[in-house]
Amino acid sequence: MSLHAFFGDDAPARNLIDVDAALDATVAILKDRRSMISVDEVQYHDMLNHPVETLMKLNWPINIKEAARIPQKRHARYVIEGNEATPPAS
């Protein structure tokens, strides 16, 4: 599905000026789709810092220990340093 077809012409998620509004709009659109069984929101920093605990809260039928090995801070495109998102140190 194209970005245009998914978000429509006027959705805030299309222009990404306000990232919070874009994410809220995206979640609302996903939750409204009949093809979605569920939509779970996860904080990026929680998944990076506490992957096992974060995945356990979701109650997904997956191997949590195996899945928790995937998120790694060194592979993150951005990490929060103070109040700014910055690329991770190499």
N, CA, C and O atoms as a printed pandas DataFrame, in Angstrom:
     atom_number atom_name residue_name chain_id  residue_number  x_coord  y_coord  z_coord
0              1         N          MET        A               1    0.837   -1.165    0.000
1              2        CA          MET        A               1    0.000    0.000    0.000
2              3         C          MET        A               1    0.893    1.243    0.000
3              4         O          MET        A               1    1.895    1.296    0.713
4              5         N          SER        A               2    0.527    2.219   -0.789
5              6        CA          SER        A               2    1.321    3.441   -0.865
6              7         C          SER        A               2    1.067    4.324    0.344
7              8         O          SER        A               2    0.043    4.193    1.015
8              9         N          LEU        A               3    1.999    5.220    0.616
9             10        CA          LEU        A               3    1.842    6.183    1.698
10            11         C          LEU        A               3    0.605    7.028    1.462
11            12         O          LEU        A               3   -0.139    7.313    2.400
12            13         N          HIS        A               4    0.375    7.433    0.215
13            14        CA          HIS        A               4   -0.795    8.243   -0.120
14            15         C          HIS        A               4   -2.086    7.490    0.164
15            16         O          HIS        A               4   -3.016    8.054    0.741
16            17         N          ALA        A               5   -2.155    6.237   -0.230
17            18        CA          ALA        A               5   -3.357    5.442    0.004
18            19         C          ALA        A               5   -3.583    5.194    1.487
19            20         O          ALA        A               5   -4.725    5.179    1.947
20            21         N          PHE        A               6   -2.508    5.000    2.233
21            22        CA          PHE        A               6   -2.638    4.710    3.664
22            23         C          PHE        A               6   -3.087    5.937    4.443
23            24         O          PHE        A               6   -4.030    5.853    5.231
24            25         N          PHE        A               7   -2.423    7.087    4.236
25            26        CA          PHE        A               7   -2.699    8.269    5.035
26            27         C          PHE        A               7   -3.730    9.215    4.428
27            28         O          PHE        A               7   -4.302   10.029    5.152
28            29         N          GLY        A               8   -3.984    9.136    3.129
29            30        CA          GLY        A               8   -4.904   10.071    2.504
30            31         C          GLY        A               8   -4.224   11.400    2.233
31            32         O          GLY        A               8   -3.031   11.566    2.490
32            33         N          ASP        A               9   -5.002   12.356    1.707
33            34        CA          ASP        A               9   -4.432   13.632    1.287
34            35         C          ASP        A               9   -4.078   14.570    2.430
35            36         O          ASP        A               9   -3.051   15.246    2.368
36            37         N          ASP        A              10   -4.902   14.629    3.473
37            38        CA          ASP        A              10   -4.753   15.676    4.473
38            39         C          ASP        A              10   -4.280   15.199    5.836
39            40         O          ASP        A              10   -4.243   15.990    6.779
40            41         N          ALA        A              11   -3.924   13.951    5.963
41            42        CA          ALA        A              11   -3.535   13.414    7.273
42            43         C          ALA        A              11   -2.228   14.038    7.748
43            44         O          ALA        A              11   -1.307   14.213    6.949
44            45         N          PRO        A              12   -2.127   14.381    9.043
45            46        CA          PRO        A              12   -0.884   14.963    9.546
46            47         C          PRO        A              12    0.310   14.027    9.403
47            48         O          PRO        A              12    1.449   14.490    9.346
48            49         N          ALA        A              13    0.076   12.747    9.345
49            50        CA          ALA        A              13    1.180   11.797    9.221
50            51         C          ALA        A              13    1.871   11.910    7.866
51            52         O          ALA        A              13    3.009   11.461    7.726
52            53         N          ARG        A              14    1.220   12.493    6.874
53            54        CA          ARG        A              14    1.841   12.617    5.550
54            55         C          ARG        A              14    2.913   13.683    5.518
55            56         O          ARG        A              14    3.904   13.521    4.805
56            57         N          ASN        A              15    2.757   14.780    6.270
57            58        CA          ASN        A              15    3.744   15.844    6.169
58            59         C          ASN        A              15    4.786   15.797    7.282
59            60         O          ASN        A              15    5.821   16.454    7.176
60            61         N          LEU        A              16    4.539   15.048    8.326
61            62        CA          LEU        A              16    5.481   14.834    9.417
62            63         C          LEU        A              16    6.045   16.119   10.035
63            64         O          LEU        A              16    7.163   16.128   10.551
64            65         N          ILE        A              17    5.261   17.203    9.977
65            66        CA          ILE        A              17    5.688   18.440   10.630
66            67         C          ILE        A              17    5.647   18.256   12.143
67            68         O          ILE        A              17    6.582   18.638   12.846
68            69         N          ASP        A              18    4.577   17.679   12.634
69            70        CA          ASP        A              18    4.414   17.425   14.062
70            71         C          ASP        A              18    4.485   15.909   14.261
71            72         O          ASP        A              18    3.506   15.204   14.014
72            73         N          VAL        A              19    5.620   15.416   14.698
73            74        CA          VAL        A              19    5.843   13.982   14.797
74            75         C          VAL        A              19    4.852   13.333   15.759
75            76         O          VAL        A              19    4.339   12.252   15.467
76            77         N          ASP        A              20    4.570   13.968   16.901
77            78        CA          ASP        A              20    3.607   13.395   17.843
78            79         C          ASP        A              20    2.225   13.261   17.206
79            80         O          ASP        A              20    1.563   12.236   17.368
80            81         N          ALA        A              21    1.791   14.284   16.487
81            82        CA          ALA        A              21    0.491   14.218   15.812
82            83         C          ALA        A              21    0.506   13.154   14.721
83            84         O          ALA        A              21   -0.484   12.453   14.512
84            85         N          ALA        A              22    1.641   13.040   14.025
85            86        CA          ALA        A              22    1.758   12.034   12.974
86            87         C          ALA        A              22    1.661   10.627   13.545
87            88         O          ALA        A              22    0.981    9.767   12.984
88            89         N          LEU        A              23    2.341   10.396   14.658
89            90        CA          LEU        A              23    2.291    9.074   15.289
90            91         C          LEU        A              23    0.892    8.779   15.819
91            92         O          LEU        A              23    0.388    7.667   15.659
92            93         N          ASP        A              24    0.264    9.770   16.448
93            94        CA          ASP        A              24   -1.105    9.584   16.943
94            95         C          ASP        A              24   -2.058    9.259   15.794
95            96         O          ASP        A              24   -2.910    8.378   15.913
96            97         N          ALA        A              25   -1.906    9.980   14.677
97            98        CA          ALA        A              25   -2.753    9.729   13.511
98            99         C          ALA        A              25   -2.510    8.337   12.944
99           100         O          ALA        A              25   -3.451    7.646   12.555
100          101         N          THR        A              26   -1.256    7.931   12.899
101          102        CA          THR        A              26   -0.916    6.605   12.382
102          103         C          THR        A              26   -1.530    5.507   13.240
103          104         O          THR        A              26   -2.105    4.555   12.714
104          105         N          VAL        A              27   -1.411    5.635   14.560
105          106        CA          VAL        A              27   -1.987    4.637   15.470
106          107         C          VAL        A              27   -3.502    4.601   15.319
107          108         O          VAL        A              27   -4.096    3.523   15.292
108          109         N          ALA        A              28   -4.131    5.764   15.222
109          110        CA          ALA        A              28   -5.589    5.810   15.054
110          111         C          ALA        A              28   -6.016    5.127   13.761
111          112         O          ALA        A              28   -7.000    4.387   13.742
112          113         N          ILE        A              29   -5.276    5.375   12.676
113          114        CA          ILE        A              29   -5.594    4.748   11.391
114          115         C          ILE        A              29   -5.426    3.234   11.491
115          116         O          ILE        A              29   -6.283    2.487   11.021
116          117         N          LEU        A              30   -4.338    2.778   12.093
117          118        CA          LEU        A              30   -4.107    1.338   12.230
118          119         C          LEU        A              30   -5.177    0.673   13.077
119          120         O          LEU        A              30   -5.654   -0.410   12.737
120          121         N          LYS        A              31   -5.562    1.315   14.184
121          122        CA          LYS        A              31   -6.581    0.733   15.065
122          123         C          LYS        A              31   -7.939    0.659   14.385
123          124         O          LYS        A              31   -8.768   -0.179   14.743
124          125         N          ASP        A              32   -8.174    1.527   13.408
125          126        CA          ASP        A              32   -9.460    1.568   12.714
126          127         C          ASP        A              32   -9.544    0.559   11.572
127          128         O          ASP        A              32  -10.631    0.309   11.051
128          129         N          ARG        A              33   -8.430   -0.015   11.181
129          130        CA          ARG        A              33   -8.417   -0.964   10.071
130          131         C          ARG        A              33   -8.958   -2.327   10.515
131          132         O          ARG        A              33   -8.566   -2.855   11.555
132          133         N          ARG        A              34   -9.844   -2.871    9.727
133          134        CA          ARG        A              34  -10.404   -4.185   10.047
134          135         C          ARG        A              34   -9.375   -5.302    9.914
135          136         O          ARG        A              34   -9.546   -6.374   10.494
136          137         N          SER        A              35   -8.307   -5.060    9.154
137          138        CA          SER        A              35   -7.293   -6.091    8.949
138          139         C          SER        A              35   -6.337   -6.221   10.134
139          140         O          SER        A              35   -5.530   -7.150   10.169
140          141         N          MET        A              36   -6.412   -5.316   11.096
141          142        CA          MET        A              36   -5.524   -5.352   12.261
142          143         C          MET        A              36   -6.177   -6.132   13.400
143          144         O          MET        A              36   -7.318   -5.865   13.776
144          145         N          ILE        A              37   -5.451   -7.079   13.932
145          146        CA          ILE        A              37   -5.926   -7.826   15.095
146          147         C          ILE        A              37   -5.738   -6.982   16.345
147          148         O          ILE        A              37   -6.624   -6.910   17.197
148          149         N          SER        A              38   -4.579   -6.345   16.447
149          150        CA          SER        A              38   -4.314   -5.446   17.567
150          151         C          SER        A              38   -3.220   -4.464   17.156
151          152         O          SER        A              38   -2.457   -4.715   16.224
152          153         N          VAL        A              39   -3.160   -3.356   17.861
153          154        CA          VAL        A              39   -2.115   -2.361   17.652
154          155         C          VAL        A              39   -1.545   -2.043   19.025
155          156         O          VAL        A              39   -2.252   -1.549   19.904
156          157         N          ASP        A              40   -0.275   -2.326   19.199
157          158        CA          ASP        A              40    0.385   -2.097   20.484
158          159         C          ASP        A              40    1.420   -0.993   20.335
159          160         O          ASP        A              40    2.215   -0.995   19.395
160          161         N          GLU        A              41    1.402   -0.056   21.265
161          162        CA          GLU        A              41    2.375    1.029   21.260
162          163         C          GLU        A              41    3.484    0.723   22.256
163          164         O          GLU        A              41    3.225    0.316   23.388
164          165         N          VAL        A              42    4.726    0.927   21.817
165          166        CA          VAL        A              42    5.894    0.661   22.649
166          167         C          VAL        A              42    6.815    1.870   22.571
167          168         O          VAL        A              42    7.059    2.402   21.488
168          169         N          GLN        A              43    7.317    2.298   23.705
169          170        CA          GLN        A              43    8.275    3.397   23.703
170          171         C          GLN        A              43    9.635    2.873   23.234
171          172         O          GLN        A              43   10.121    1.852   23.719
172          173         N          TYR        A              44   10.228    3.575   22.302
173          174        CA          TYR        A              44   11.511    3.203   21.719
174          175         C          TYR        A              44   12.569    2.987   22.802
175          176         O          TYR        A              44   13.272    1.977   22.800
176          177         N          HIS        A              45   12.674    3.944   23.723
177          178        CA          HIS        A              45   13.705    3.840   24.764
178          179         C          HIS        A              45   13.445    2.659   25.697
179          180         O          HIS        A              45   14.395    2.076   26.220
180          181         N          ASP        A              46   12.186    2.294   25.918
181          182        CA          ASP        A              46   11.885    1.120   26.744
182          183         C          ASP        A              46   12.367   -0.158   26.062
183          184         O          ASP        A              46   12.931   -1.045   26.702
184          185         N          MET        A              47   12.134   -0.234   24.753
185          186        CA          MET        A              47   12.551   -1.427   24.020
186          187         C          MET        A              47   14.079   -1.536   23.985
187          188         O          MET        A              47   14.617   -2.641   24.064
188          189         N          LEU        A              48   14.778   -0.411   23.870
189          190        CA          LEU        A              48   16.241   -0.447   23.859
190          191         C          LEU        A              48   16.819   -0.751   25.228
191          192         O          LEU        A              48   17.779   -1.513   25.347
192          193         N          ASN        A              49   16.235   -0.155   26.267
193          194        CA          ASN        A              49   16.800   -0.284   27.614
194          195         C          ASN        A              49   16.317   -1.510   28.377
195          196         O          ASN        A              49   17.050   -2.047   29.208
196          197         N          HIS        A              50   15.104   -1.958   28.109
197          198        CA          HIS        A              50   14.514   -3.077   28.858
198          199         C          HIS        A              50   13.690   -3.962   27.912
199          200         O          HIS        A              50   12.475   -4.073   28.077
200          201         N          PRO        A              51   14.335   -4.590   26.928
201          202        CA          PRO        A              51   13.567   -5.333   25.928
202          203         C          PRO        A              51   12.760   -6.500   26.490
203          204         O          PRO        A              51   11.625   -6.714   26.065
204          205         N          VAL        A              52   13.310   -7.255   27.427
205          206        CA          VAL        A              52   12.572   -8.407   27.964
206          207         C          VAL        A              52   11.302   -7.941   28.678
207          208         O          VAL        A              52   10.215   -8.460   28.426
208          209         N          GLU        A              53   11.447   -6.971   29.561
209          210        CA          GLU        A              53   10.294   -6.480   30.319
210          211         C          GLU        A              53    9.251   -5.857   29.391
211          212         O          GLU        A              53    8.050   -6.050   29.576
212          213         N          THR        A              54    9.722   -5.109   28.394
213          214        CA          THR        A              54    8.804   -4.456   27.460
214          215         C          THR        A              54    8.031   -5.495   26.654
215          216         O          THR        A              54    6.818   -5.370   26.486
216          217         N          LEU        A              55    8.717   -6.510   26.160
217          218        CA          LEU        A              55    8.043   -7.556   25.389
218          219         C          LEU        A              55    7.104   -8.385   26.250
219          220         O          LEU        A              55    6.049   -8.812   25.780
220          221         N          MET        A              56    7.469   -8.616   27.491
221          222        CA          MET        A              56    6.599   -9.390   28.382
222          223         C          MET        A              56    5.267   -8.675   28.599
223          224         O          MET        A              56    4.224   -9.324   28.674
224          225         N          LYS        A              57    5.291   -7.354   28.702
225          226        CA          LYS        A              57    4.061   -6.584   28.913
226          227         C          LYS        A              57    3.107   -6.696   27.726
227          228         O          LYS        A              57    1.897   -6.541   27.892
228          229         N          LEU        A              58    3.631   -6.960   26.541
229          230        CA          LEU        A              58    2.794   -7.042   25.349
230          231         C          LEU        A              58    1.998   -8.339   25.276
231          232         O          LEU        A              58    0.964   -8.403   24.612
232          233         N          ASN        A              59    2.485   -9.374   25.963
233          234        CA          ASN        A              59    1.804  -10.662   25.984
234          235         C          ASN        A              59    1.644  -11.253   24.577
235          236         O          ASN        A              59    0.613  -11.843   24.255
236          237         N          TRP        A              60    2.677  -11.086   23.747
237          238        CA          TRP        A              60    2.659  -11.665   22.410
238          239         C          TRP        A              60    3.088  -13.125   22.478
239          240         O          TRP        A              60    3.883  -13.487   23.345
240          241         N          PRO        A              61    2.583  -13.966   21.587
241          242        CA          PRO        A              61    2.979  -15.378   21.573
242          243         C          PRO        A              61    4.304  -15.585   20.833
243          244         O          PRO        A              61    4.346  -16.196   19.766
244          245         N          ILE        A              62    5.378  -15.065   21.420
245          246        CA          ILE        A              62    6.705  -15.161   20.808
246          247         C          ILE        A              62    7.703  -15.642   21.842
247          248         O          ILE        A              62    7.412  -15.664   23.038
248          249         N          ASN        A              63    8.872  -16.024   21.380
249          250        CA          ASN        A              63    9.966  -16.366   22.275
250          251         C          ASN        A              63   10.597  -15.042   22.720
251          252         O          ASN        A              63   11.379  -14.444   21.981
252          253         N          ILE        A              64   10.257  -14.596   23.911
253          254        CA          ILE        A              64   10.671  -13.281   24.404
254          255         C          ILE        A              64   12.185  -13.163   24.518
255          256         O          ILE        A              64   12.752  -12.141   24.132
256          257         N          LYS        A              65   12.840  -14.173   25.031
257          258        CA          LYS        A              65   14.295  -14.094   25.183
258          259         C          LYS        A              65   14.984  -13.963   23.832
259          260         O          LYS        A              65   15.949  -13.211   23.690
260          261         N          GLU        A              66   14.491  -14.690   22.848
261          262        CA          GLU        A              66   15.064  -14.601   21.504
262          263         C          GLU        A              66   14.804  -13.217   20.898
263          264         O          GLU        A              66   15.713  -12.601   20.340
264          265         N          ALA        A              67   13.575  -12.735   21.008
265          266        CA          ALA        A              67   13.215  -11.431   20.442
266          267         C          ALA        A              67   13.945  -10.290   21.147
267          268         O          ALA        A              67   14.284   -9.292   20.512
268          269         N          ALA        A              68   14.188  -10.423   22.439
269          270        CA          ALA        A              68   14.843   -9.366   23.213
270          271         C          ALA        A              68   16.300   -9.173   22.833
271          272         O          ALA        A              68   16.900   -8.154   23.175
272          273         N          ARG        A              69   16.874  -10.136   22.131
273          274        CA          ARG        A              69   18.275  -10.002   21.702
274          275         C          ARG        A              69   18.411   -9.070   20.500
275          276         O          ARG        A              69   19.514   -8.611   20.204
276          277         N          ILE        A              70   17.318   -8.785   19.809
277          278        CA          ILE        A              70   17.375   -7.998   18.577
278          279         C          ILE        A              70   17.608   -6.505   18.832
279          280         O          ILE        A              70   18.538   -5.948   18.249
280          281         N          PRO        A              71   16.811   -5.824   19.675
281          282        CA          PRO        A              71   17.055   -4.385   19.868
282          283         C          PRO        A              71   18.372   -4.139   20.601
283          284         O          PRO        A              71   18.575   -4.633   21.710
284          285         N          GLN        A              72   19.253   -3.381   19.981
285          286        CA          GLN        A              72   20.549   -3.072   20.586
286          287         C          GLN        A              72   20.843   -1.595   20.374
287          288         O          GLN        A              72   20.676   -1.067   19.275
288          289         N          LYS        A              73   21.280   -0.939   21.437
289          290        CA          LYS        A              73   21.552    0.500   21.358
290          291         C          LYS        A              73   22.557    0.834   20.270
291          292         O          LYS        A              73   22.445    1.880   19.632
292          293         N          ARG        A              74   23.522   -0.020   20.048
293          294        CA          ARG        A              74   24.554    0.291   19.055
294          295         C          ARG        A              74   23.994    0.336   17.637
295          296         O          ARG        A              74   24.609    0.928   16.751
296          297         N          HIS        A              75   22.834   -0.282   17.411
297          298        CA          HIS        A              75   22.201   -0.267   16.095
298          299         C          HIS        A              75   21.130    0.810   15.974
299          300         O          HIS        A              75   20.563    1.003   14.899
300          301         N          ALA        A              76   20.853    1.508   17.063
301          302        CA          ALA        A              76   19.802    2.528   17.044
302          303         C          ALA        A              76   20.227    3.699   16.169
303          304         O          ALA        A              76   21.375    4.141   16.223
304          305         N          ARG        A              77   19.297    4.198   15.365
305          306        CA          ARG        A              77   19.615    5.360   14.531
306          307         C          ARG        A              77   19.700    6.610   15.376
307          308         O          ARG        A              77   20.505    7.497   15.091
308          309         N          TYR        A              78   18.879    6.698   16.417
309          310        CA          TYR        A              78   18.899    7.857   17.304
310          311         C          TYR        A              78   18.689    7.407   18.736
311          312         O          TYR        A              78   17.925    6.479   19.000
312          313         N          VAL        A              79   19.361    8.059   19.642
313          314        CA          VAL        A              79   19.170    7.824   21.069
314          315         C          VAL        A              79   18.944    9.171   21.731
315          316         O          VAL        A              79   19.385   10.200   21.219
316          317         N          ILE        A              80   18.265    9.169   22.854
317          318        CA          ILE        A              80   17.987   10.409   23.561
318          319         C          ILE        A              80   19.160   10.761   24.460
319          320         O          ILE        A              80   19.548    9.978   25.327
320          321         N          GLU        A              81   19.707   11.917   24.252
321          322        CA          GLU        A              81   20.783   12.458   25.096
322          323         C          GLU        A              81   20.272   13.791   25.605
323          324         O          GLU        A              81   20.199   14.755   24.844
324          325         N          GLY        A              82   19.919   13.862   26.878
325          326        CA          GLY        A              82   19.318   15.088   27.391
326          327         C          GLY        A              82   17.954   15.254   26.780
327          328         O          GLY        A              82   17.111   14.366   26.900
328          329         N          ASN        A              83   17.718   16.367   26.131
329          330        CA          ASN        A              83   16.416   16.625   25.493
330          331         C          ASN        A              83   16.446   16.498   23.983
331          332         O          ASN        A              83   15.455   16.795   23.316
332          333         N          GLU        A              84   17.577   16.059   23.432
333          334        CA          GLU        A              84   17.694   15.985   21.988
334          335         C          GLU        A              84   17.938   14.553   21.527
335          336         O          GLU        A              84   18.612   13.773   22.199
336          337         N          ALA        A              85   17.381   14.227   20.377
337          338        CA          ALA        A              85   17.652   12.936   19.750
338          339         C          ALA        A              85   18.919   13.106   18.909
339          340         O          ALA        A              85   18.979   13.977   18.041
340          341         N          THR        A              86   19.905   12.291   19.162
341          342        CA          THR        A              86   21.158   12.395   18.433
342          343         C          THR        A              86   21.582   11.026   17.945
343          344         O          THR        A              86   21.217   10.012   18.541
344          345         N          PRO        A              87   22.356   10.985   16.859
345          346        CA          PRO        A              87   22.863    9.686   16.407
346          347         C          PRO        A              87   23.752    9.081   17.489
347          348         O          PRO        A              87   24.438    9.817   18.198
348          349         N          PRO        A              88   23.756    7.754   17.632
349          350        CA          PRO        A              88   24.608    7.125   18.631
350          351         C          PRO        A              88   26.086    7.312   18.306
351          352         O          PRO        A              88   26.461    7.478   17.145
352          353         N          ALA        A              89   26.906    7.285   19.325
353          354        CA          ALA        A              89   28.361    7.389   19.122
354          355         C          ALA        A              89   28.858    6.157   18.404
355          356         O          ALA        A              89   28.386    5.050   18.661
356          357         N          SER        A              90   29.800    6.340   17.511
357          358        CA          SER        A              90   30.336    5.204   16.731
358          359         C          SER        A              90   31.379    4.456   17.514
359          360         O          SER        A              90   31.937    3.476   17.020
